[in-house]
Amino acid sequence: MVSTVIFIIFLGVFFWLSNHQLISFSKDWPLILIILGLLSLVFRKGKTRKDRIGVLKDLEEGKISAWEAEKELRGD
């Protein structure tokens, strides 16, 4: 959700700068890809390795069921 909002803001700023001839898409498109890549790294979703290990330990110790572990690992 946050990355989508930031992407929309970035897109708006890009079009605004383009309208004022401060940035040119044909010249600056690699910059867009770099910024999108950095945003995806910063705001990536998913469980960290530590979270996954914790879920597997809870499953192994019988604290949660296999169904609950699957749900946790999928992020549901």
Residue pairs with C-beta under 8 A, 6 or more apart in sequence:
2 43
3 39
3 40
3 43
6 39
6 43
7 36
7 39
10 35
10 39
14 23
14 25
14 32
17 23
18 24
18 25
25 32
45 75
46 75
47 55
47 72
47 73
47 75
52 73
55 64
55 69
55 72
55 73
56 69
58 64
58 69
59 65
59 66
59 68
59 69
64 72
